[in-house]
């Protein structure tokens, strides 16, 4: 195997405790070393791996890609990238790959091999995705939260300018929420919010932004509307009528027929002629009375 300038047994023992997959290839792209994690990843012994190439271990397309990268490293270039691939158990994983040229001396004039360090960062990426999801999602309904709505609203303003279209910010107030909370408790009130959210999701377009903005309020951002005011109002009225028609029917919650008591208001805008703060204030400044429960 590869000759190292320090005690080989101590180094191998240390590398075998490293969770990353570590390997060394010579100038002919043949494996001359792999730590325990790498051997387990490849599913072979050190004796079986010695002098083998990626063509012996991977599919032809994967081996070609790895060889192209290795040739760049042999030319003296360090290579780092994040890749997705299936692990030995068939699960999709994310790996951070770092390949570094090994030089003959400190002058770095002659490359003698390639050091590869591959780290499984699947759990880290999953945690990052979960944090990103939590940062923009309402826990109760799974809809966008206020933070994500504001972000999408800013993007909508810029698209409206570029495309010459109008937008609509629609406030949907669940008027019966407080009554349910006061009379039957928070569980039934939360169930009402979740039920309304599910019904609203069924009616909106994929490119529309539906968010829970307050305790009993949803905000629906409609984009790509006509620049002509009359046509825009017709489009918005069509959406409003559709939402009211769906949610006028009582919802069955805990063996009770419950009226959502929706009140819908909207504010049309084009581009950035009104600030985001003013748009949200204007559309959410009114109050709604609570209808009876059946």
TAMO-V338731 format. One record per residue. RES is the residue in three letters. PSI is psi in whole degrees, 0 to 359 (* if undefined). BURIAL is b if it has 16 or more other C-alpha atoms within 10 Angstrom, else e. Layout:
BEGIN
res=(RES	RES)
psi=(PSI	PSI)
burial=(BURIAL	BURIAL)
END
This chain:
BEGIN
res=(UNK	UNK	UNK	UNK	UNK	UNK	UNK	UNK	UNK	UNK	UNK	UNK	UNK	UNK	UNK	UNK	UNK	UNK	UNK	UNK	UNK	UNK	UNK	UNK	UNK	UNK	UNK	UNK	UNK	UNK	UNK	UNK	UNK	UNK	UNK	UNK	UNK	UNK	UNK	UNK	UNK	UNK	UNK	UNK	UNK	UNK	UNK	UNK	UNK	UNK	UNK	UNK	UNK	UNK	UNK	UNK	UNK	UNK	UNK	UNK	UNK	UNK	UNK	UNK	UNK	UNK	UNK	UNK	UNK	UNK	UNK	UNK	UNK	UNK	UNK	UNK	UNK	UNK	UNK	UNK	UNK	UNK	UNK	UNK	UNK	UNK	UNK	UNK	UNK	UNK	UNK	UNK	UNK	UNK	UNK	UNK	UNK	UNK	UNK	UNK	UNK	UNK	UNK	UNK	UNK	UNK	UNK	UNK	UNK	UNK	UNK	UNK	UNK	UNK	UNK	UNK	UNK	UNK	UNK	UNK	UNK	UNK	UNK	UNK	UNK	UNK	UNK	UNK	UNK	UNK	UNK	UNK	UNK	UNK	UNK	UNK	UNK	UNK	UNK	UNK	UNK	UNK	UNK	UNK	UNK	UNK	UNK	UNK	UNK	UNK	UNK	UNK	UNK	UNK	UNK	UNK	UNK	UNK	UNK	UNK	UNK	UNK	UNK	UNK	UNK	UNK	UNK	UNK	UNK	UNK	UNK	UNK	UNK	UNK	UNK	UNK	UNK	UNK	UNK	UNK	UNK	UNK	UNK	UNK	UNK	UNK	UNK	UNK	UNK	UNK	UNK	UNK	UNK	UNK	UNK	UNK	UNK	UNK	UNK	UNK	UNK	UNK	UNK	UNK	UNK	UNK	UNK	UNK	UNK	UNK	UNK	UNK	UNK	UNK	UNK	UNK	UNK	UNK	UNK	UNK	UNK	UNK	UNK	UNK	UNK	UNK	UNK	UNK	UNK	UNK	UNK	UNK	UNK	UNK	UNK	UNK	UNK	UNK	UNK	UNK	UNK	UNK	UNK	UNK	UNK	UNK	UNK	UNK	UNK	UNK	UNK	UNK	UNK	UNK	UNK	UNK	UNK	UNK	UNK	UNK	UNK	UNK	UNK	UNK	UNK	UNK	UNK	UNK	UNK	UNK	UNK	UNK	UNK	UNK	UNK	UNK	UNK	UNK	UNK	UNK	UNK	UNK	UNK	UNK	UNK	UNK	UNK	UNK	UNK	UNK	UNK	UNK	UNK	UNK)
psi=(183	134	126	153	1	173	116	322	317	320	317	321	319	315	331	344	1	129	342	161	113	134	160	136	154	187	340	12	29	140	131	352	146	137	177	317	319	319	319	321	318	341	39	170	169	322	320	327	331	128	6	159	175	334	334	346	334	171	160	313	317	319	320	318	317	321	320	320	315	324	325	320	321	335	2	6	135	138	128	142	161	127	154	134	163	136	186	343	5	5	143	127	165	131	144	117	127	122	129	136	142	124	154	323	181	343	344	48	333	124	127	347	188	128	125	132	117	124	130	113	24	311	318	314	322	318	320	319	320	319	319	319	315	329	338	12	140	127	319	314	340	3	172	151	185	320	314	324	314	320	313	328	318	319	321	322	315	319	324	321	313	319	351	28	171	165	166	134	114	126	128	108	129	94	338	1	308	323	317	317	314	327	318	354	168	333	313	323	317	321	324	315	317	318	318	318	317	318	320	319	326	336	342	157	160	327	359	156	115	124	151	117	326	186	320	30	140	149	129	121	117	131	175	39	164	143	344	127	316	314	323	314	323	317	316	320	324	315	316	314	322	317	318	320	321	318	5	333	136	146	140	110	122	47	22	144	118	130	129	329	50	142	124	128	156	161	120	146	159	124	215	33	342	139	159	318	317	320	312	323	315	323	345	14	341	162	163	145	155	129	168	162	144	*)
burial=(e	e	e	e	e	e	e	e	e	e	e	e	e	e	b	b	e	e	e	b	b	b	b	b	b	b	e	e	b	b	b	b	b	b	b	b	b	b	b	e	e	b	e	e	e	b	e	e	b	b	b	b	b	b	b	e	e	e	e	e	e	e	b	e	e	e	b	e	b	b	e	e	b	b	e	b	e	b	e	e	e	e	e	e	e	e	e	e	e	e	e	e	b	b	b	b	b	b	b	b	b	b	b	e	e	e	e	e	e	e	b	b	b	b	b	b	b	b	b	b	b	e	e	e	e	e	e	e	e	e	e	e	e	e	e	b	b	b	e	e	b	b	b	b	b	b	e	b	b	b	e	e	b	e	e	b	b	e	b	b	e	e	e	e	b	b	b	b	b	b	b	b	b	b	b	b	b	b	b	b	e	e	e	e	e	e	e	b	b	b	b	b	b	b	b	b	b	e	e	b	e	e	e	b	e	e	e	e	b	b	b	b	b	e	e	b	b	b	b	b	b	b	b	b	b	b	b	e	e	e	e	b	b	e	e	b	e	e	b	b	e	e	b	b	e	e	b	e	e	e	b	e	e	e	e	e	e	b	b	b	b	b	b	b	b	b	b	b	b	b	b	e	e	e	e	e	e	e	b	b	e	e	b	b	e	e	e	e	e	b	b	e	e	e)
END
